């Protein structure tokens, strides 16, 4: 049961990392459709909280990079705990 929960959490961190990466790529182009709106709805709660703690560097928003690093750290901790 615990391994199922760990595997699900690892899967969730992968999905969130991909969604944050897609959002970062979408910020370079102006595409307004339903998929873009869904990606923003999924990622904004995470990125908003990171932006409150760590402000941007000039005009560059580094919150996606920090979010992915945190998600990968959580994933690494879970993988080492499951062994």
Order of alpha helices (4+ residues) and beta strands (2+ residues): alpha-alpha-alpha
